[in-house]
Amino acid sequence: MKLSMVTLLALFGAVLSANLKCKECAESAKDGECGSAADATCGAATDICYMITYKKGTDEKYKKGCATPTEGAATPAATFGLEEQGATYTELKAQWCNTELCEEYSPRLTCKTCGVAEVDNIDALCDATNSSAVCGLGEQCASVFYMASDKAYNKRMCKEFSEPHDWVCADNKTQSACGIKFCKTDNCEDYSSSMATTIALPLLLVAIFNAYF
């Protein structure tokens, strides 16, 4: 029997939109190799692969599968199917990967966040004492800075890494000395010294002016 064109297109579309496949294993001893891991197709297009370690009561456990990470916050235990009645789950640590049947997982960073704020100087950071976010997979902690009307401004966030020397001002008419710095540790305060090229000339001119006038 010949398939209709509509059926062929539907099958082709299903292949293109197929959900991710991940290694999956049920709850096991934390130090075990999860030897029963099987290939499983995730149930949702937003799912990616996870590996978690945690304590169930006082016992250390280990689990792999598919889940959708919570945006901006730690993913709750129930998302990983940890909801056995009467059980207590603690010390949950999740790592993720988003490629087919991946074996190399990485944690999501927690970063300090604050909106654009005026700061004392171009190297100062905005106040993020009471604000942080769990970043997306592959994102790092970022600090964006610039000058406007002879005042310095800073913003901190989660952001996918980009080369600092490629960074440009959002508005060349009102901003100058624009740059971005990154760091790769939880709630870090010490960002990379790499800066965008747009900051080099303004700061060089300031240094020359201060040296000779």
Secondary structure, 3 states (H helix, E strand, C coil): CCCCHHHHHHHHHHHHCCCCEEEEEEEEECCCCCCCCEEEECCCCCCEEEEEEEEECCEEEEEEEEECCCCECCCCHHHHCCCCCCCCEEEEEEEEECCCCCCCCECCCEEECEEEEEECCCCCCCCCCCCEEECCCCEEEEEEEEEECCEEEEEEEEEECCCHHHCCCCCCCCCEEEEEEEECCCCCCCCCCCCCHHHHHHHHHHHHHHHHC
